[in-house]
Amino acid sequence: MAERMLKFVGTPQAMPDKRPAAERRRDFDEIYEGFAKEKAAEQAARCSQCGVPFCQIHCPLHNNIPDWLKLTAEGRLEEAYELSSATNNFPEICGRICPQDRLCEGNCVIEKGFEAVTIGSVEKYITDTAWQRDWVKPILPRRERSESVGIVGAGPAGLAAAEQLRRKGYQVAIYDRYDRVGGLLIYGIPNFKLEKEIVQRRETLLRDSKVTFHLNCEVGRDVSLEELRARHGAVLIATGVYKARDIAAPGVGLAGIAPALDYLTASNRQGLGDIVPAFESGMLNAAGKNVVVIGGGDTAMDCVRTAVRQGAKSVKCLYRRDRANMPGSQREVKHAEEEGVDFVWLAAPQAFLGTETVSHVRTVRIHLGMPDASGRQTPQEIPNSHVNIEADLVLMALGFDPEDLPAAMSAPDLGVTGWNTLKIDWKSMMTSLDGVFAAGDIVRGASLVVWAVRDGRDAAERIHSYLTTKTLAAQRIAAE
């Protein structure tokens, strides 16, 4: 039914309705409404069904985007869901939090005068509809296998691997040091981007699929890596990276300066109904404060937009490069500006002023010089350009580094790279320890959720190959 497609010429790009900024500043609800059925079909029909789908190529999961857009346009939503979920374990999550403007939509071949297909919103609509209509079912493997796999980390990489392994019939146990399933999906991402029930229903689905969870269980403290290796046929390490990068500047130890993830975790826990002393005391609460967030990634955007909703007096985002060089989603920047965030481009912190508590951030203006080896222009300070910005709460959103896992897990033979990420054989995804695999941010460094899902799926395939080979070898020895 090709006549249903190619409507980008006469049908303009449209996102789902977005709540007014004045309204959404007052709560943590998602800012976009859902597509109506007719609108989703209309927007999906804008796809040009091009011969070389760059949207699919530039998606880390290589989702079959043109195909499920066509099915949506034709009203075949259950088939669209089946196709979407065949390559992505969490399409409704990726549809909400992926930076589509840098990935699929950013590489849509429709000429820019017509604007890209709204892929992410349609993806979210397809799977939300699937949940509403009870198309999403627990996993029932064709046959159960006796081999078990232990997964360290209940974030997106670990959960994706668990689902894939369970489909193959493996017995799967997930160990996580936190009290809830989801990792950064629960504690790092605010509700206005990803409501917690979206993650929690995935947890319920995995529990109903007979995946076992061991929460509040830290490897190296409550159980050793060696114990897990003895307990399971294979172990996957998918812990993510949580160690906040710091900045070397005078006054950085003053009260009122905090890592971004501590702040976001406190906010998310409070929203989940937990008692959070650091929030109750005001230490990690932006209400009535002048807030300065340092950084230009998606974590920084989460911080500034959370501070607005907590009732901050003012919110500024300090970034040493310009808007065009910002690593975060441009769509997120636009949302933040609409909500009243002030962006201070080409400025870097030099010192933090105050007696016991921070009162100002001393900044210096930046000029972008010649490109460095990575191709990005090098920030250079402009002499005598200092400005003091008032601040009662400063949040450091400078990125994350891996923890020292060999020490934390009492596994000195666990190999690491020069960046302290786990060293793996990229073909097998196995670490230096036999039967121990690794995936996600702990291997590639802090990255996107969609890459974690991809890595988790790939790791599940490698573990399956490893265990199958091991079982066949054992059978051959027994037969001899």
N, C-alpha and C positions, 0 to 999 in steps of 0.2 A: 504494500500500500504506500508506494513511494510518494504519491500525491499529498500525503499528510505531512511530509517533511519539507525541508528547504524553505521554511516560512520566515527566515531571518530578514528577507528583503522587505516584507510588508508588516512584520510583527516586531515591534521594538523590544529590547531587553527589558525584563521586569523582575525585580526581586520580590519575595513575599513582603507583605506590608510590615513596615518597621514602626515600632511604637515611638511616639514623640520623645525627644531627649528629656524634656522637663518631667515627663512621666516616668521614664525608665531610670532616671537618676535617683528615684526614691525607693527602688526595690532591686532585688537580685534575680528577677524573672528574666527569661530569655527575651532578647530584644526583637526577634523576628516572629511573626505569626507563621503558622503553617500555610503552605499553598492549598488553595481549594483545588478540587479534582480537575475542573476545567482549566484553571490557570496553569497547573502543572503540565497538563497535556499540551496546552498552547505553547508554553516555553520550551518543552522538550522537542516540539515540532520545528523549532528554529534551527536544530542541528542540520548541517549541510551534508551529513553522511559522506564525508570526504574519503578519498581512497587511502590516504595515509593519515590516520587519526593521531595528530600530535598530542591531543588531550590524553589519549591512552598511553602513548610513548612516555610522556612526562609525568605520569602517575607512578609512584614507586611500586604500586601493586599491579600496574598494567590492567586496571579495571576495564571491562568491555563497555566503555561509556557510550559510544554511538549506538550499540545494540540495545542497551536498556533505555536509552532516550527514545529510540524508535518504538519499543514496546510500550513505553509510557504514553507516547503520542497516540498510539493505537488503542489505549485503554486496557492493555494486557498487563495489568499491574502485578499479578502473582508471578507471571513469567519474568517480569522485570526484576522483581525481588530475588527470584531464584538465580538469575544471572548476576545480579549485583553481589549477592552473598557468596557466590561461588569463588570469588577472588578476594573478598574482603570480609573478615570476621566481624567488623564493627562499622558497617556503612553509615548507620545513623549517627555515630560518633564522629567519623571522619567528615561527614557532610556538615557537621556543626563547627569543627575546630580546625580542619585542614586549611592552610593558606592557599585556597584555590586560585587567588589572584597571582600566585607565584608558580603554581603547578598546572593543573588541568585547564582551568579557565584562562590562565595567562598565556597558554599556548594554543588556544582555539584558533583555527585558521580563518574563521569568518573575519572579513576585513574590518578594521577597527572602527570605521564609520558606522557599522551595524552593531558592534559590541558582542562580546562572547556569550555563549549559551550559559545560563545560570546552573551549571552542573551540580554544584554542592547542594543547592536548595532542592533540586529534583531528587538527588540521592537521599537526602534526609526524608523527603516526602514519601518515597517508595518504601523505605524500611519502617517509618512510623506507621504507615498504612498497614504494613505486614504485621506489626505488633497489635494494632487495633483489631485486625481481622483474624487474629490467632493463627497466622501462617507460620510463625516462628515456633518451632517445636524442639524439645530436648533431643539430644543425640541418642540414637539407638543403633549401635554398631551392628554390622552384619554378623560378626562373631567376636566374642570376647577373647582377648589374649591374656596369657598368664604374666607376661613381662610388665613391669611397672616403671614409671618415669617420675623422678622428683624434680620439681621446678622451683627454683629459688627466686621469688619475686612475683607479686600478683598485679603487676602493671600490664600495659598493652602487649608487650612482647611475650610475657609469660602466659597471659590469658589466651592469646592467639595460638601459641604452641599447644597449650592444653586442649583447646577445642579440636585442633587438627589431629593430635595424637589420640584423643578420645574417639574420633570418627574412625580411626583405624583399629579401635578395640583395646588400646593400651589402658592399664590402670594408672591413673594420674593423680599425684598429690602435689599441691602447691603450698609452699612455706613462705610466709611473709612476716616481717617484723612489726608491721602496723596492725591496728585492730580492725581495719576494714579492707575490703578487696577493691583494687583499682589503682593503687599507687598515685601518681600525679593526676590521674583522671578524677580522683576523689578529692585529694588534698591540695593540688596545685592549680587546678583550673576553676575559676569562679562559676557560680550557677548561671550567670547571665550569658555564658557561652555554652555551658554543658550542665544541665540540671542533673543532680545526683541520682535521681530515680532512673535515668537513662543507663547509668553504669550499674546500678543495683539490680536492675532487671536482667542484665547480662550475667551477673553473679548468680542470681536465682536459676537462670537457664543452665549454667554450668553445674550447679549443685544438683539440679534435677537430672543432669546428664551423668551423674555419679562421679564427678570430679571432687576430690577431697581437699579441703582447705585446713591448714594449720596456721592460724593467725596468732599474733603476739609471739611469734617464734622466730628468733634471730639466729641465723647460722653463725656459729662461732661462740654463741652464748648459751643458747638453749639446746642446740644440737650441733654436732661437728659435721664438717663436709665429709669426713671419712665415714661417719655413721650413715650419711645419706648415700654414699657410694656403696656401702654394704647392704643398705636397705632396698636400693633400686637398681635396675639394670642399666640405667643411664640417668645422668643429672644435667639439667639445664640451668645455667646461671643467667638470670635476666633481671638483675637488681636495679638497673638504671643508674643514673648519676645524681647525687644530691649535695655534694660538697660545694658550698657557695664560693665563688671567686671573690677575693677581697681586693682592696685598693690600698696602696702604701701612700698615705698622706697624713700630715699632722692632724691630730684631733680625731682620728678614725675610731678611737676607743670610747668616745663620749657616749653617754646615755642618749637614747633617742635615735641611734643609728642601728639599723637591723637588716639582716639578709632578707631578700624578697620572699623566699620560700617560707621562712618563719612567719612572715606577715600573712601570706596567703593561706597557709595552713591554719593559723589562728582564726582567720575569717571563715574559712570553710568549716572548721570544727564548730565554731559558734553557730553557724547556719544549720549544722546537723543536730544541734541541741546539746552539744558537749559543754561542760564547764571549762572555760579556758582562762586561767588566772591572768595571763599576759594581756588578754583582751579586756577582761573585767577591770583590771587596774589602769587601763588606758595606755599601757606600754606599747601594745601592738594594735591600737585602735586610732583611726585617723580623725575621729569626730572632733570638730572645732580646731583642728591643727593646720598649720602651713606645712604641706607635704611636698618633699622633693624626691623624685625617683630618678636614679642614675642608671642609664642603660637605654638601649633602643630596640630590644627584641620583644617577642610576644609576652614574656614574663613581665617586662616593664609595663606593657599595655594592660595586662591583667591587674597590676598594682595600681596604676593611676585610676583605672575605671572602678576598682574596688574602693579606693579612697574617696572618690566622688560619692559613691553610694553610702559610705559610712558617715557622710556629712562633714567632710574636710572643709576648712575655711578657704584654702586655695590648694591647687594641685599643679605642680610643674614637673615636666619631664626633661631632664638634662641629657643631651646626647652630643657626642663630640664630632659627629659627622652631620651632613645635611639630610634632608628628607629623602632624596633620591638614593642615598647610600644606606638607608636604615634597613636592618635585617628583618625587622618585624613586618607583619602584614599591613599593607597600605590601607586596607579596608578597616583594620582595627584602629589605625591612626585617625581615620576619618570619624569613626564612632566616638573616639575619645575627645576629639575636638568639638564635636556636636554636644558632648556632655559637659563641656567647660574646662577641659584640660588645656593648660598653656604649655606649648612645646618650645624649649629653648635650644635651638639648633646651634651647631658649631660652638659648643661650650663644654668645658671639662672642669671637674672639681680639682682644686689645688690644695685646699685645706678645709677643715671643719672647725668652726669657731664656737666658743662657749666656755663656761667654767666647768660645771659638772654635766650639764645637759646641752646638746647641740642647740645653737640659736641661729646660725647662719652657715651657708655653704659658700666658701670663697671660690669663685670660678674665674676662668681665663678664657678669652675668645680664641677660636681655632681657625686656622687657614688650612685648606686641603692642598697639599703639595703634590709632588710627582708620585705616580703609582709605584707601589712596592712589588715584591716578587709575586704576590697573590693577585695583582692587578688593581687593588684598591688604592685610592689616593691616601697618602700618609698625612695624618693630622699633625699640624705644627702650631705651637703656641704663638700668639701675637703678643709681643712685648707691651707692657703697660696697659693691658686691656682688662684688668681685674674688676669684677663686680661681685658684691656680696648679696646673696639671695637669702631671705628670711626662711628659716626652717625649724619646725618643732619635731618633725619626724622625717628621717632620711632613710630611704629604702634602696639597698644595693641590688640591682638586677643586672649583674655583670656576667652571668652565665654560670655554668656548673662544671665541676671536675669530678673524676671518680675518686672514691675512697680507696685506701690501701687494702684491697680485698685479701691478698695473701696473709696479711697480718690479722685482719678482722675475722677471717675464717680459719685462722691457725693452719693455713695451707701454704707453707713456704715454697713448695714446688709449683705453685700456680703461676705461670708465666705472665708477665705484663709488658706492655710497650713503654716507650719513652714518655708517653702521655699518661701512663698509669692505667690505661684501659687494658682489658684482658687480651692477651695475645692468642689468636686462634689460627688454625689452618683454614684459610678461606674456602677451600674446596669441601672440607668435611665439617667445618664450623666447630671442631673439637679444640679444646685448650691443650695445654701441655700435660694434662692428666687424662689417662685413658678413660673413656666413657663419660667425661665431663665436657659439656658443650657450653657455649655462651652466645647470647644474642641481644640485640637492642643497643641502648645507649652505652652500656658497660663495655661494648666492643667498639662502636663507631664514635663515641663521644655524644654529648648532648645534641639531640636531633629532634625530628618531628615524630608525632605519634604514628603517622602512616608508615614511616620507615621502621618503627618498632614492630608494627603488625607484620610488615613484610619479612623482617628478620625472624620473628617468631614462627611464621609459616615455613620459612626456609629451614630453620633449625629442626622443626618437627619432621621434615622429610629426611634430613641427614640422620637424625636419631633413629627413624624407622629403618633406614638402610643399615645403620650400625647394628641395631638389635636383630634384624633379620639375618644378617651375615653371621652374627655371633650364635644365633640359634641353630642355623644350618650347620655351622662348624661343630657345634656340640653334638648334634644329631649324627653327623658323619663319624665323629670319634666314637660315639656310643655304638654305632653300627659295626665298627671295626672290632 
